[in-house]
Amino acid sequence: MQVTALEWVITIVVILALFVFDFYAHVRTPHEPTFRESGFWSAVYIGLALAFGGFVAWRWGSTFSGEYYAGFVTEKALSVDNLFIFLIIMSTFAVPRIYQQKALLIGIVIALVMRGVFIAVGAAAISAFSWVFYLFGLFLIYTAAKLMKESGHEVEHEEKRDSRIVALAKRVLPTTESYDGDKLITRVDGRRAVTPLFLTLLAIGFADLLFALDSIPAIYGLTSEPYLVFTANAFALMGLRQLYFLIGGLLDRLVYLSHGLSAILAFIGVKLVLHALHENTLPFINGGEHVSVPEISTTVSLGVILGILVIATVASLARTRADAAKR
């Protein structure tokens, strides 16, 4: 897949322009988005993501568009799980609903920047060392097991992590306990101090860092093209703010989402290990020769990912209905 420098520049400029538009059109004036507003713009951004996949098919072929769609679906699913963590952070810091949009948008931009760095590092590592796929695969399998173990205890884990971040920030920064509109820095008795909204962004930024550690190896298991990895991540993050307000009340009902994501990460981890074996150059494995193992196609990967998400969603809704009927 040949992507010119001009295509990279145009893509980055368009994505940045969409975030700037989002800020000036929706976030600059603090307000709580309506269900209609959130639904409309969520649909717009998902439509743009799907349309971009059509552009990839026209420009580079259906194989690469399939890889893009598989990556986008995976990153979007992981992003929905991220929303649950954002919801916990917002509750922990008692962020007023009208100011949550600003915190989310800045947090999403931070996430995109962090993922851009990880994408570049991952691409360089893969280009230089084929055995990196072993590390990515084993890390995803470990992450899947950890996610399964922590399922149902996300609130406790996130609150502990947030309390440590706040304690560290308060040691080095002057802070205030009260909000000053949507300002990140205010003045108290003539001195500058950071507001709880700033601490919220710190917590979201740290969460974004952890999310990037999971999501980048996962998407590299579906495509080795940095351009597709970057655009799938960017389009998955776009509209995440609107999705937060659209399905925020439904997140508690997706009780098996973490289980589904664990299965997806484990599946991609196995796929990466198989790919690493197929491309093996490590001397202590099969004498440094390639290992003849089956490889999982992009079509099969997309089918498995969608299937797991559908099963997890249907099972979650059935469970919550059954629990509600017992009350």
C-alpha positions in Angstrom: 0.0 0.0 0.0 1.7 3.2 -1.2 0.5 6.4 0.6 2.2 9.6 -0.5 3.3 12.3 1.8 0.7 14.6 0.4 -2.1 12.1 1.2 -0.8 11.8 4.8 -0.8 15.6 5.1 -4.3 16.0 3.6 -5.6 13.3 5.9 -4.2 14.8 9.1 -5.3 18.3 8.1 -8.9 17.1 7.5 -9.0 15.1 10.8 -7.7 18.2 12.7 -10.3 20.4 10.9 -13.1 18.1 12.0 -11.9 18.3 15.6 -11.7 22.1 15.4 -15.2 22.2 13.8 -16.5 20.0 16.7 -15.0 22.5 19.2 -16.4 25.7 17.7 -19.8 24.2 16.7 -20.6 22.2 19.9 -18.1 22.6 22.8 -17.1 26.3 22.9 -20.4 27.2 24.5 -20.9 24.9 27.5 -24.2 23.0 27.3 -25.5 19.5 27.8 -26.2 17.9 24.4 -29.7 16.7 23.7 -30.4 13.1 22.7 -31.3 14.3 19.2 -28.1 16.3 18.8 -25.9 13.4 20.1 -27.7 10.9 17.9 -27.4 13.0 14.7 -23.7 13.8 15.1 -22.9 10.2 16.1 -24.5 9.1 12.9 -22.6 11.7 10.9 -19.2 10.6 12.2 -20.0 6.9 11.7 -21.1 7.7 8.2 -17.8 9.5 7.5 -15.9 6.5 8.8 -17.8 4.1 6.5 -17.4 6.5 3.6 -13.7 6.7 4.2 -13.6 2.9 3.9 -15.2 3.2 0.5 -12.4 5.7 -0.5 -9.8 3.2 0.7 -11.4 0.5 -1.5 -11.4 2.9 -4.6 -7.8 4.1 -4.0 -6.0 1.0 -2.8 -8.4 -1.9 -3.3 -10.9 -4.1 -1.3 -8.2 -5.9 0.7 -7.1 -2.8 2.4 -10.6 -1.5 2.9 -11.4 -4.8 4.6 -8.5 -4.3 6.9 -9.6 -0.7 7.6 -13.2 -1.8 8.5 -11.9 -4.6 10.8 -9.6 -2.1 12.5 -12.4 0.5 12.8 -14.9 -1.9 14.3 -12.4 -3.2 16.8 -11.3 0.3 17.8 -14.9 1.5 18.1 -15.7 -1.4 20.4 -12.7 -0.7 22.6 -13.7 3.0 22.6 -17.2 2.1 23.9 -15.5 0.3 26.8 -13.4 3.5 27.3 -16.6 5.5 27.7 -17.4 3.5 30.8 -14.1 4.5 32.3 -14.7 8.2 31.3 -18.1 7.9 33.0 -16.4 6.8 36.2 -13.9 9.6 36.0 -16.6 12.2 35.5 -18.5 10.8 38.5 -15.4 10.7 40.7 -14.6 14.4 40.0 -18.3 15.4 40.0 -17.9 17.2 36.7 -21.1 19.2 35.9 -22.8 17.9 32.8 -22.4 21.2 30.9 -18.6 21.0 31.2 -18.2 17.4 30.4 -18.1 18.0 26.6 -14.9 20.1 26.9 -13.2 17.5 29.1 -14.1 14.7 26.7 -13.0 16.6 23.5 -9.6 17.5 25.0 -9.2 14.0 26.3 -10.0 12.5 22.9 -7.5 14.8 21.2 -4.9 13.7 23.8 -5.8 10.1 23.0 -5.3 10.7 19.3 -1.9 12.3 19.8 -0.8 9.4 22.1 -2.0 6.8 19.7 -0.2 8.6 16.8 3.1 8.2 18.8 2.4 4.5 19.5 1.5 3.9 15.9 4.8 5.4 14.7 6.8 3.4 17.3 4.9 0.2 16.4 5.4 0.7 12.7 9.1 1.3 13.1 9.4 -1.8 15.4 7.5 -4.1 13.0 9.6 -2.9 10.1 12.8 -3.6 11.9 11.9 -6.7 13.8 9.3 -9.3 12.7 9.5 -10.9 16.2 7.6 -7.9 17.6 4.4 -9.7 16.6 5.2 -12.3 19.2 5.3 -9.5 21.9 2.1 -7.9 20.6 0.3 -11.2 20.5 1.4 -12.4 24.0 0.6 -8.9 25.4 -2.9 -9.0 24.0 -3.5 -12.5 25.4 -2.3 -11.2 28.8 -4.5 -8.1 28.5 -7.5 -10.2 27.7 -7.0 -12.4 30.8 -6.5 -9.3 32.9 -9.6 -7.7 31.5 -11.7 -10.8 32.2 -10.3 -11.0 35.8 -11.2 -7.3 36.5 -14.7 -7.6 34.8 -17.3 -6.3 37.2 -14.7 -4.5 39.3 -13.9 -1.6 36.9 -15.3 1.1 39.3 -13.0 0.0 42.2 -9.9 -0.2 39.9 -10.5 3.2 38.3 -11.3 5.0 41.6 -8.0 3.7 43.1 -6.1 4.8 40.0 -7.8 8.3 40.0 -7.1 8.8 43.7 -3.4 8.1 43.1 -3.3 10.5 40.2 -5.0 13.3 42.2 -2.7 12.7 45.2 0.4 13.0 43.0 -1.0 16.1 41.2 -1.8 17.9 44.5 1.7 17.4 45.7 3.2 19.3 42.8 0.4 21.7 41.8 -1.7 24.2 43.7 -5.3 23.0 43.4 -8.8 24.2 44.2 -11.7 22.1 45.2 -14.3 24.3 43.3 -15.0 24.7 39.6 -14.6 28.0 37.9 -16.9 27.5 34.9 -15.0 25.4 32.3 -11.6 26.9 33.2 -8.7 24.5 33.7 -6.7 27.1 35.7 -8.1 29.8 38.0 -6.9 32.3 40.6 -7.4 31.8 44.4 -6.3 34.6 46.6 -4.2 36.0 43.8 -2.5 32.7 43.1 -3.0 30.4 40.1 -4.4 27.0 40.9 -5.7 24.1 38.8 -9.4 23.3 38.9 -11.0 19.9 39.3 -11.6 20.0 35.6 -7.8 20.0 35.0 -7.5 17.0 37.4 -10.2 15.3 35.4 -8.2 15.8 32.2 -5.1 14.3 33.9 -7.1 11.2 34.8 -8.5 10.9 31.3 -5.1 11.4 29.8 -3.6 8.6 31.9 -6.5 6.4 31.0 -5.9 7.2 27.3 -2.3 6.1 27.7 -3.4 2.7 29.0 -6.0 2.4 26.3 -3.4 3.0 23.6 -1.2 0.2 25.0 -4.1 -2.2 24.3 -5.6 -0.8 21.1 -2.5 -0.3 19.0 -1.2 -3.9 19.2 -4.8 -5.0 18.6 -5.2 -3.2 15.3 -1.7 -4.1 14.2 -3.1 -7.7 14.4 -5.6 -6.7 11.7 -3.4 -4.6 9.4 0.3 -3.7 9.2 -0.4 -0.5 7.3 0.3 2.6 9.6 -2.0 4.7 7.5 -5.0 2.4 8.1 -4.0 2.0 11.7 -4.0 5.8 12.2 -7.2 6.5 10.2 -9.2 3.7 11.9 -8.2 5.1 15.3 -9.0 8.7 14.3 -12.5 7.8 13.0 -13.1 5.5 16.0 -12.4 8.5 18.3 -14.5 11.0 16.3 -18.0 11.1 17.6 -16.9 9.4 20.8 -18.0 12.6 22.7 -21.5 12.4 21.2 -21.6 8.7 21.8 -20.9 9.3 25.5 -24.0 11.4 25.9 -26.1 9.1 23.6 -25.5 5.8 25.3 -24.1 6.9 28.7 -27.3 5.6 30.3 -27.0 2.2 28.5 -23.4 1.5 29.5 -24.4 -0.1 32.8 -26.6 -2.5 30.8 -23.7 -3.8 28.7 -22.7 -6.2 31.5 -20.9 -8.6 29.2 -19.1 -6.0 27.1 -15.8 -6.6 28.9 -16.1 -10.3 28.4 -16.7 -9.7 24.7 -13.7 -7.4 24.4 -11.5 -9.9 26.3 -12.5 -12.5 23.7 -11.7 -10.1 20.8 -8.3 -9.2 22.3 -7.5 -12.9 22.9 -8.5 -13.8 19.3 -6.3 -11.0 17.8 -3.5 -12.1 20.1 -3.7 -15.6 18.8 -3.8 -14.3 15.3 -0.7 -12.2 15.9 1.2 -15.2 17.3 0.2 -17.3 14.3 1.4 -14.5 12.0 4.7 -14.3 13.9 5.2 -18.0 13.5 4.5 -17.8 9.8 7.1 -15.0 9.5 9.5 -16.4 12.1 13.1 -15.5 12.1 14.0 -16.3 15.7 16.8 -19.0 15.7 15.5 -20.9 18.7 12.1 -21.5 17.0 12.2 -24.0 14.1 15.8 -23.2 13.5 14.9 -19.6 12.4 12.7 -20.9 9.6 9.1 -20.0 8.9 6.6 -22.3 10.7 3.8 -23.7 8.6 0.7 -22.6 10.5 -2.7 -21.4 9.3 -3.2 -17.7 9.0 -6.5 -16.0 9.8 -7.8 -13.8 6.9 -9.2 -10.3 7.3 -12.7 -11.5 6.3 -12.7 -14.2 9.0 -11.3 -11.7 11.6 -14.1 -9.1 10.8 -16.7 -11.9 11.0 -15.4 -13.1 14.4 -15.2 -9.6 15.8 -18.7 -8.6 14.8 -20.1 -12.0 16.0 -18.5 -11.6 19.4 -19.9 -8.0 19.7 -23.4 -9.1 18.7 -23.4 -12.0 21.2 -22.0 -9.8 24.0 -24.6 -7.1 23.4 -27.6 -9.6 23.1 -26.5 -11.5 26.2 -26.0 -8.2 28.1 -29.5 -6.9 27.3 -31.1 -10.3 28.1 -29.3 -10.4 31.4 -30.4 -6.9 32.4 -34.0 -7.6 31.4 -34.0 -10.8 33.5 -32.5 -8.9 36.5 -35.1 -6.2 36.1 -37.9 -8.8 36.0 -36.7 -10.3 39.3 -37.0 -7.0 41.2 
